[in-house]
Amino acid sequence: MRTPEERNASLSTDPGGTPGAPRAESRDRARPTATGEPGEARTRAGTPGQGPRPEPGSRATEPGPPAGGPGGPVAGTPGRARSSVAGAPGEAGAPGEAGPESGAPSVAAGEPGAPGTRFGSGHDADADAAGAGGSTARRGRARRMGALGEAELTLLLRNRTAFLLALLMPVAMVGLSWSSSREWELDGTGLSRGEAVLTGGIGLVLVLVVYQGLIPVYVARREERVLKRLRTGELTDAEILAGSALPSAALALAQCVVLVAAGAALLDVRAPAAAPLLVAGTVLGVVLLAALAAATAALTRTVESAQVTGMPLLMASVLGSGLFVPLAVLPDRVADACRMLPLTPVVELVTGGWLGGLNAAEAGRALALGMAWTAVAVFAVRRRFRWEPRA
């Protein structure tokens, strides 16, 4: 039988049976244990709204958001931010962006394969960029040619002799053609006196203003080394020649419009029967004679000789292309030979567009012949045109 002292001694011992050892406090059992030891589940789960307590004596860490919440630390790791998961709410990444733990490379918005990107949009973007670049290049080309044409127009207006010659010479030649038309035998041709004069007058305007006016322009710019300096800039060869021809072409077209209006109002000439054909013939004449002027300038050494080198084509056109004498009054063999001259297709298209009577086959033949002469002139310019004076 145990004495009271022995019973008091047994009550003061711990469960292990060590005499005198104090009973472990409950707060000691709440201390976190190492991974794999009993009590780990309780420590990792934690108390809702609280993080794990640091051990006594260790550096205090700043408590993070609630465990398991958006952006909070992983349970059991104080202060450590949770790794991003693709598409998780509240993260910095955009929806559909792969996080570090997903192992997939991130895809930027708008790239092929990104969510919301239409298949083939890269090709469409390239096509749009190419179209925008093409329109920008066309605008730049027109701007450069316009600037060069404006400079040439300023020089033409300053040279009063050349400007008055371009204005008055066609008028004088048309008047001379009208006075000499009394001797023409127009019976059976279907042409009145005014119609024969005005249709040839358009050809006279073109050959005098465009052809005879551009030869000295090209020669003077070459001898002054202006063309050579222009080639060192952004302008191409075709833009230089076309820009230099713009004032003469515009002046010739304006005179043709005035001639048509004056003929319909003063000489009792009917309105154009086929206006598109008339416009096509006039534009073809401008392009053809500008190319022939550049080709003739390659054979011209000085500005003073420009009128001489252009005289053969002028005389051949005046006498054989229907400018002064209509082809209808010439003998058939002579008329057939004259139809092969450079300016004859232009006169035929203008006459057919103003007065009618030109069928599709004849119009097509005249248009093809005019384009062939234009191609020959352009080829001659590409091969023989000189951009600087001879040494």
Secondary structure as a PSIPRED ss2 file (coil, helix, strand):
# PSIPRED VFORMAT (PSIPRED V4.0)

   1 M C   1.000  0.000  0.000
   2 R C   1.000  0.000  0.000
   3 T C   1.000  0.000  0.000
   4 P H   0.000  1.000  0.000
   5 E H   0.000  1.000  0.000
   6 E H   0.000  1.000  0.000
   7 R H   0.000  1.000  0.000
   8 N H   0.000  1.000  0.000
   9 A H   0.000  1.000  0.000
  10 S H   0.000  1.000  0.000
  11 L H   0.000  1.000  0.000
  12 S C   1.000  0.000  0.000
  13 T C   1.000  0.000  0.000
  14 D C   1.000  0.000  0.000
  15 P C   1.000  0.000  0.000
  16 G C   1.000  0.000  0.000
  17 G C   1.000  0.000  0.000
  18 T C   1.000  0.000  0.000
  19 P C   1.000  0.000  0.000
  20 G C   1.000  0.000  0.000
  21 A C   1.000  0.000  0.000
  22 P C   1.000  0.000  0.000
  23 R C   1.000  0.000  0.000
  24 A C   1.000  0.000  0.000
  25 E C   1.000  0.000  0.000
  26 S H   0.000  1.000  0.000
  27 R H   0.000  1.000  0.000
  28 D H   0.000  1.000  0.000
  29 R H   0.000  1.000  0.000
  30 A C   1.000  0.000  0.000
  31 R C   1.000  0.000  0.000
  32 P C   1.000  0.000  0.000
  33 T C   1.000  0.000  0.000
  34 A C   1.000  0.000  0.000
  35 T C   1.000  0.000  0.000
  36 G C   1.000  0.000  0.000
  37 E C   1.000  0.000  0.000
  38 P C   1.000  0.000  0.000
  39 G C   1.000  0.000  0.000
  40 E H   0.000  1.000  0.000
  41 A H   0.000  1.000  0.000
  42 R H   0.000  1.000  0.000
  43 T H   0.000  1.000  0.000
  44 R H   0.000  1.000  0.000
  45 A H   0.000  1.000  0.000
  46 G C   1.000  0.000  0.000
  47 T C   1.000  0.000  0.000
  48 P C   1.000  0.000  0.000
  49 G C   1.000  0.000  0.000
  50 Q C   1.000  0.000  0.000
  51 G C   1.000  0.000  0.000
  52 P C   1.000  0.000  0.000
  53 R C   1.000  0.000  0.000
  54 P C   1.000  0.000  0.000
  55 E C   1.000  0.000  0.000
  56 P C   1.000  0.000  0.000
  57 G C   1.000  0.000  0.000
  58 S C   1.000  0.000  0.000
  59 R C   1.000  0.000  0.000
  60 A C   1.000  0.000  0.000
  61 T C   1.000  0.000  0.000
  62 E C   1.000  0.000  0.000
  63 P C   1.000  0.000  0.000
  64 G C   1.000  0.000  0.000
  65 P C   1.000  0.000  0.000
  66 P C   1.000  0.000  0.000
  67 A C   1.000  0.000  0.000
  68 G C   1.000  0.000  0.000
  69 G C   1.000  0.000  0.000
  70 P C   1.000  0.000  0.000
  71 G C   1.000  0.000  0.000
  72 G C   1.000  0.000  0.000
  73 P E   0.000  0.000  1.000
  74 V C   1.000  0.000  0.000
  75 A C   1.000  0.000  0.000
  76 G C   1.000  0.000  0.000
  77 T C   1.000  0.000  0.000
  78 P C   1.000  0.000  0.000
  79 G C   1.000  0.000  0.000
  80 R C   1.000  0.000  0.000
  81 A E   0.000  0.000  1.000
  82 R C   1.000  0.000  0.000
  83 S C   1.000  0.000  0.000
  84 S C   1.000  0.000  0.000
  85 V C   1.000  0.000  0.000
  86 A C   1.000  0.000  0.000
  87 G C   1.000  0.000  0.000
  88 A C   1.000  0.000  0.000
  89 P C   1.000  0.000  0.000
  90 G C   1.000  0.000  0.000
  91 E C   1.000  0.000  0.000
  92 A C   1.000  0.000  0.000
  93 G C   1.000  0.000  0.000
  94 A C   1.000  0.000  0.000
  95 P C   1.000  0.000  0.000
  96 G C   1.000  0.000  0.000
  97 E C   1.000  0.000  0.000
  98 A C   1.000  0.000  0.000
  99 G C   1.000  0.000  0.000
 100 P C   1.000  0.000  0.000
 101 E C   1.000  0.000  0.000
 102 S C   1.000  0.000  0.000
 103 G C   1.000  0.000  0.000
 104 A C   1.000  0.000  0.000
 105 P C   1.000  0.000  0.000
 106 S C   1.000  0.000  0.000
 107 V C   1.000  0.000  0.000
 108 A C   1.000  0.000  0.000
 109 A C   1.000  0.000  0.000
 110 G C   1.000  0.000  0.000
 111 E C   1.000  0.000  0.000
 112 P C   1.000  0.000  0.000
 113 G C   1.000  0.000  0.000
 114 A C   1.000  0.000  0.000
 115 P C   1.000  0.000  0.000
 116 G C   1.000  0.000  0.000
 117 T C   1.000  0.000  0.000
 118 R C   1.000  0.000  0.000
 119 F C   1.000  0.000  0.000
 120 G C   1.000  0.000  0.000
 121 S H   0.000  1.000  0.000
 122 G H   0.000  1.000  0.000
 123 H H   0.000  1.000  0.000
 124 D H   0.000  1.000  0.000
 125 A H   0.000  1.000  0.000
 126 D H   0.000  1.000  0.000
 127 A H   0.000  1.000  0.000
 128 D H   0.000  1.000  0.000
 129 A H   0.000  1.000  0.000
 130 A H   0.000  1.000  0.000
 131 G H   0.000  1.000  0.000
 132 A H   0.000  1.000  0.000
 133 G H   0.000  1.000  0.000
 134 G H   0.000  1.000  0.000
 135 S H   0.000  1.000  0.000
 136 T H   0.000  1.000  0.000
 137 A H   0.000  1.000  0.000
 138 R H   0.000  1.000  0.000
 139 R H   0.000  1.000  0.000
 140 G H   0.000  1.000  0.000
 141 R H   0.000  1.000  0.000
 142 A H   0.000  1.000  0.000
 143 R H   0.000  1.000  0.000
 144 R H   0.000  1.000  0.000
 145 M H   0.000  1.000  0.000
 146 G H   0.000  1.000  0.000
 147 A H   0.000  1.000  0.000
 148 L H   0.000  1.000  0.000
 149 G H   0.000  1.000  0.000
 150 E H   0.000  1.000  0.000
 151 A H   0.000  1.000  0.000
 152 E H   0.000  1.000  0.000
 153 L H   0.000  1.000  0.000
 154 T H   0.000  1.000  0.000
 155 L H   0.000  1.000  0.000
 156 L H   0.000  1.000  0.000
 157 L H   0.000  1.000  0.000
 158 R H   0.000  1.000  0.000
 159 N C   1.000  0.000  0.000
 160 R H   0.000  1.000  0.000
 161 T H   0.000  1.000  0.000
 162 A H   0.000  1.000  0.000
 163 F H   0.000  1.000  0.000
 164 L H   0.000  1.000  0.000
 165 L H   0.000  1.000  0.000
 166 A H   0.000  1.000  0.000
 167 L H   0.000  1.000  0.000
 168 L H   0.000  1.000  0.000
 169 M H   0.000  1.000  0.000
 170 P H   0.000  1.000  0.000
 171 V H   0.000  1.000  0.000
 172 A H   0.000  1.000  0.000
 173 M H   0.000  1.000  0.000
 174 V H   0.000  1.000  0.000
 175 G H   0.000  1.000  0.000
 176 L H   0.000  1.000  0.000
 177 S H   0.000  1.000  0.000
 178 W H   0.000  1.000  0.000
 179 S H   0.000  1.000  0.000
 180 S H   0.000  1.000  0.000
 181 S H   0.000  1.000  0.000
 182 R H   0.000  1.000  0.000
 183 E H   0.000  1.000  0.000
 184 W C   1.000  0.000  0.000
 185 E C   1.000  0.000  0.000
 186 L C   1.000  0.000  0.000
 187 D C   1.000  0.000  0.000
 188 G C   1.000  0.000  0.000
 189 T C   1.000  0.000  0.000
 190 G C   1.000  0.000  0.000
 191 L C   1.000  0.000  0.000
 192 S C   1.000  0.000  0.000
 193 R H   0.000  1.000  0.000
 194 G H   0.000  1.000  0.000
 195 E H   0.000  1.000  0.000
 196 A H   0.000  1.000  0.000
 197 V H   0.000  1.000  0.000
 198 L H   0.000  1.000  0.000
 199 T H   0.000  1.000  0.000
 200 G H   0.000  1.000  0.000
 201 G H   0.000  1.000  0.000
 202 I H   0.000  1.000  0.000
 203 G H   0.000  1.000  0.000
 204 L H   0.000  1.000  0.000
 205 V H   0.000  1.000  0.000
 206 L H   0.000  1.000  0.000
 207 V H   0.000  1.000  0.000
 208 L H   0.000  1.000  0.000
 209 V H   0.000  1.000  0.000
 210 V H   0.000  1.000  0.000
 211 Y H   0.000  1.000  0.000
 212 Q H   0.000  1.000  0.000
 213 G H   0.000  1.000  0.000
 214 L H   0.000  1.000  0.000
 215 I H   0.000  1.000  0.000
 216 P H   0.000  1.000  0.000
 217 V H   0.000  1.000  0.000
 218 Y H   0.000  1.000  0.000
 219 V H   0.000  1.000  0.000
 220 A H   0.000  1.000  0.000
 221 R H   0.000  1.000  0.000
 222 R H   0.000  1.000  0.000
 223 E H   0.000  1.000  0.000
 224 E C   1.000  0.000  0.000
 225 R C   1.000  0.000  0.000
 226 V H   0.000  1.000  0.000
 227 L H   0.000  1.000  0.000
 228 K H   0.000  1.000  0.000
 229 R H   0.000  1.000  0.000
 230 L H   0.000  1.000  0.000
 231 R C   1.000  0.000  0.000
 232 T C   1.000  0.000  0.000
 233 G C   1.000  0.000  0.000
 234 E C   1.000  0.000  0.000
 235 L C   1.000  0.000  0.000
 236 T C   1.000  0.000  0.000
 237 D H   0.000  1.000  0.000
 238 A H   0.000  1.000  0.000
 239 E H   0.000  1.000  0.000
 240 I H   0.000  1.000  0.000
 241 L H   0.000  1.000  0.000
 242 A H   0.000  1.000  0.000
 243 G H   0.000  1.000  0.000
 244 S H   0.000  1.000  0.000
 245 A H   0.000  1.000  0.000
 246 L H   0.000  1.000  0.000
 247 P H   0.000  1.000  0.000
 248 S H   0.000  1.000  0.000
 249 A H   0.000  1.000  0.000
 250 A H   0.000  1.000  0.000
 251 L H   0.000  1.000  0.000
 252 A H   0.000  1.000  0.000
 253 L H   0.000  1.000  0.000
 254 A H   0.000  1.000  0.000
 255 Q H   0.000  1.000  0.000
 256 C H   0.000  1.000  0.000
 257 V H   0.000  1.000  0.000
 258 V H   0.000  1.000  0.000
 259 L H   0.000  1.000  0.000
 260 V H   0.000  1.000  0.000
 261 A H   0.000  1.000  0.000
 262 A H   0.000  1.000  0.000
 263 G H   0.000  1.000  0.000
 264 A H   0.000  1.000  0.000
 265 A H   0.000  1.000  0.000
 266 L H   0.000  1.000  0.000
 267 L C   1.000  0.000  0.000
 268 D C   1.000  0.000  0.000
 269 V C   1.000  0.000  0.000
 270 R C   1.000  0.000  0.000
 271 A C   1.000  0.000  0.000
 272 P C   1.000  0.000  0.000
 273 A C   1.000  0.000  0.000
 274 A C   1.000  0.000  0.000
 275 A H   0.000  1.000  0.000
 276 P H   0.000  1.000  0.000
 277 L H   0.000  1.000  0.000
 278 L H   0.000  1.000  0.000
 279 V H   0.000  1.000  0.000
 280 A H   0.000  1.000  0.000
 281 G H   0.000  1.000  0.000
 282 T H   0.000  1.000  0.000
 283 V H   0.000  1.000  0.000
 284 L H   0.000  1.000  0.000
 285 G H   0.000  1.000  0.000
 286 V H   0.000  1.000  0.000
 287 V H   0.000  1.000  0.000
 288 L H   0.000  1.000  0.000
 289 L H   0.000  1.000  0.000
 290 A H   0.000  1.000  0.000
 291 A H   0.000  1.000  0.000
 292 L H   0.000  1.000  0.000
 293 A H   0.000  1.000  0.000
 294 A H   0.000  1.000  0.000
 295 A H   0.000  1.000  0.000
 296 T H   0.000  1.000  0.000
 297 A H   0.000  1.000  0.000
 298 A C   1.000  0.000  0.000
 299 L C   1.000  0.000  0.000
 300 T C   1.000  0.000  0.000
 301 R C   1.000  0.000  0.000
 302 T C   1.000  0.000  0.000
 303 V C   1.000  0.000  0.000
 304 E C   1.000  0.000  0.000
 305 S C   1.000  0.000  0.000
 306 A H   0.000  1.000  0.000
 307 Q H   0.000  1.000  0.000
 308 V H   0.000  1.000  0.000
 309 T H   0.000  1.000  0.000
 310 G C   1.000  0.000  0.000
 311 M H   0.000  1.000  0.000
 312 P H   0.000  1.000  0.000
 313 L H   0.000  1.000  0.000
 314 L H   0.000  1.000  0.000
 315 M H   0.000  1.000  0.000
 316 A H   0.000  1.000  0.000
 317 S H   0.000  1.000  0.000
 318 V H   0.000  1.000  0.000
 319 L H   0.000  1.000  0.000
 320 G H   0.000  1.000  0.000
 321 S C   1.000  0.000  0.000
 322 G C   1.000  0.000  0.000
 323 L C   1.000  0.000  0.000
 324 F C   1.000  0.000  0.000
 325 V C   1.000  0.000  0.000
 326 P C   1.000  0.000  0.000
 327 L H   0.000  1.000  0.000
 328 A H   0.000  1.000  0.000
 329 V H   0.000  1.000  0.000
 330 L C   1.000  0.000  0.000
 331 P C   1.000  0.000  0.000
 332 D H   0.000  1.000  0.000
 333 R H   0.000  1.000  0.000
 334 V H   0.000  1.000  0.000
 335 A H   0.000  1.000  0.000
 336 D H   0.000  1.000  0.000
 337 A H   0.000  1.000  0.000
 338 C H   0.000  1.000  0.000
 339 R C   1.000  0.000  0.000
 340 M C   1.000  0.000  0.000
 341 L C   1.000  0.000  0.000
 342 P C   1.000  0.000  0.000
 343 L C   1.000  0.000  0.000
 344 T H   0.000  1.000  0.000
 345 P H   0.000  1.000  0.000
 346 V H   0.000  1.000  0.000
 347 V H   0.000  1.000  0.000
 348 E H   0.000  1.000  0.000
 349 L H   0.000  1.000  0.000
 350 V H   0.000  1.000  0.000
 351 T H   0.000  1.000  0.000
 352 G H   0.000  1.000  0.000
 353 G H   0.000  1.000  0.000
 354 W H   0.000  1.000  0.000
 355 L H   0.000  1.000  0.000
 356 G C   1.000  0.000  0.000
 357 G C   1.000  0.000  0.000
 358 L C   1.000  0.000  0.000
 359 N C   1.000  0.000  0.000
 360 A H   0.000  1.000  0.000
 361 A H   0.000  1.000  0.000
 362 E H   0.000  1.000  0.000
 363 A H   0.000  1.000  0.000
 364 G H   0.000  1.000  0.000
 365 R H   0.000  1.000  0.000
 366 A H   0.000  1.000  0.000
 367 L H   0.000  1.000  0.000
 368 A H   0.000  1.000  0.000
 369 L H   0.000  1.000  0.000
 370 G H   0.000  1.000  0.000
 371 M H   0.000  1.000  0.000
 372 A H   0.000  1.000  0.000
 373 W H   0.000  1.000  0.000
 374 T H   0.000  1.000  0.000
 375 A H   0.000  1.000  0.000
 376 V H   0.000  1.000  0.000
 377 A H   0.000  1.000  0.000
 378 V H   0.000  1.000  0.000
 379 F H   0.000  1.000  0.000
 380 A H   0.000  1.000  0.000
 381 V H   0.000  1.000  0.000
 382 R H   0.000  1.000  0.000
 383 R H   0.000  1.000  0.000
 384 R H   0.000  1.000  0.000
 385 F C   1.000  0.000  0.000
 386 R C   1.000  0.000  0.000
 387 W C   1.000  0.000  0.000
 388 E C   1.000  0.000  0.000
 389 P C   1.000  0.000  0.000
 390 R C   1.000  0.000  0.000
 391 A C   1.000  0.000  0.000
